[in-house]
Amino acid sequence: MKNLYQSQLLLPFLLAALLLAAACDNAPEPTPADKLPPATMYGANTFGCLVNGEVWLPHSGSIWDEALNVKHDRGWVGCDQLFIGATKIYSSEKDIYQEIILNVWCPVLGENDLTFLKGVYRDAKGCGRYHLDTLSQHKLFVTRLDTINYIASGTFYFTAINDDCQDTIRITEGRFDADSHL
């Protein structure tokens, strides 16, 4: 009788463990956007985007190279300039890198047009310099531009083209949050 009672208790336990194990195996893979840094606004010194759907994060090849450079220059006559440059260095000896450069004149909180028409994306491994496709949507949304604490944050997207290689890349889900001290 004791063995029958124990087997009746064991069966529900085994079924629950089996269901739990099956649920764990079916956990969805993280999407590329899930692998990007969060869109924060406190000066986290982060940058990331999707380049043709693949995660792109800046990476420096050494301690001497800056992977992220954000400047809010208030010294321009007439209006400010917000410059964001991110670099992914594969080999500094062989000059193999990718770079994303964003530039906005007279930045405001909210929607801004990208104004840097040459060299928004550079790929030193292949086609070279890409320029902004002005016929496609291209925006930079400033979510924080703090001149007291020197923090610039926002999101962006654009399409870049290379006439020599007849190549187009799409930059989506872009975000940055950095110390913008000049």
N, C-alpha and C positions, 0 to 999 in steps of 0.2 A: 504494500500500500504506500509505503514511504517513497519508493522509486517512482510510482505512478504520479504521486503528488509533486515530486521534484521535476519530473519530465514535463508536467503541465505548466510549471512556473518557468522552466527553461525555454520552452517553445516561444512564448511571446517576447522574451528577452532576445533570443536569436533573431527573430523577425525584425525587431526594432533596430538591432545592430546592423542587419543587412540593409534595411531601408536607409539608415543613416550613411552607411558606406556608399550606397548608390547615389545618394544626393551629393555627397562630397565629390564624387568622380564627375558629376555633370556640372560642376561650377564653370561658368562662362569664362573664356579667356579675356583678359583685359583688352580693351580697344586701344588703338594708338593714342587717342586723345586722353585715355586714362593714364598713360605713361608720361604725359607732359607735366611740368610743375603746375601747381594750382595757380589760378589767377588771383593773386593777392595784391594788397595795396599798402604794405608797411615797410618797403625797402628791403625785400628778401634777397636782392641781387640774383634774380632768376630770369631766364629767357627760354622760350621753347616755341616750336610750331611744328606743323606737319608740312613736309615738302613732298608733293605728289602722294599724299596719304601716309608717308612714313615719318616717324618721330625724328625731329632734328633738334639737338641740344648743343649749345656751345661747349667746346672742350679745348683747353690749352695744352700745347705740347710740352710746356715747361713752366716753371714758376715765374719766368720773366715775361711771358706772353699774356696779354689780357684776353680772356675769352669773352668778356662782356664789357662794353664801354658805353655808358649812357651819360649824356651831357645836356643840361638845360642851360643854354648860354643866353643870359639876359643882357649881354653887352652889345648886341646888334642894334644899329640905328633903325628906328621904326617899329621893330617887333623882335620878339625872342626867336630862338631856334632850338628845337629839340632834336637831338641826334642820338640814334641807337645803333650800335654796331656790335654784332656777335660773330665770333669766329670759331670754327671747328678745325683744328690743326691735326692733320694726319701724320705729317713728317716735316718738321721745320728745316731739316737739312736739305730736303728735296723740294721745298717750297710747294708742298701739296696741302691745300686747305680749301675750305668753303667759307663764305662770308655772307652775312645778310646785313644790309645797311638800310636803315630807315631814316628819313629826314622830314621834318615838318617845320614850316615857317609860320610864325605867329600861332603857336599851339594854344588851344582852348580846351577846357573840359568838354568831353563829348566827342562828336565826330570831327575828324580832320582829314583833309586830302594829303596823301603822300606827295611830296614835292621834289624828291631827289630822283630825277629821271634816268640818270646813268648809274649803273653799278649797284642796283638794289640786291643783286645776288651774284656772287662770284664763285666759280668752281675752277680752281687751278689744276684739277685733275683732268679736265675734259674741255668743255667748250669755252671756258673763260668767263668773260663778263656778260651778264644778262642785264637788260634794262627793263624798266617798268612798262608794262603794256597799258598804255593810257586809254585804250579802247575797252578794257575790262574793268570791272569793279576793283577799286583799291582804296582802302580806308584804314585809318589808325584812330582808334577810340581812346582818348586819354581819360582814365578813370581817377587819376590823382596827379596833380602837378603842384607839389608843395615846395614853395620857395624858401620857407623857414627851415624845414627839416631836410631839404634837398632829396625829395623822393619823387620819382616819376614812374607811373604805372599805367598800363593800358593793354589793349588787344589790337590785333591787326590782321589783315588779309590782303593779298594781291596776286597778280599773275605777272610773271617776268618772261621775257623772250630773248633769244639769242639768234640774231639774223644769220650769222656765219654758219651755225650748226643746224639752223631751222628747227630749233628746240624751244619748247614752252614748258615752264614749271608753274605749278600752283602752290602758293603758300597759304595755308588755312590754319585756323585754330591758334593763331599766334598770340603770345602773351609775354609781357615783360613787367618787372617790378624791381626797381633798382635805385641805388643812391645816385643822384644826378648832380653831385657837387662838381662845380667847375673851378 
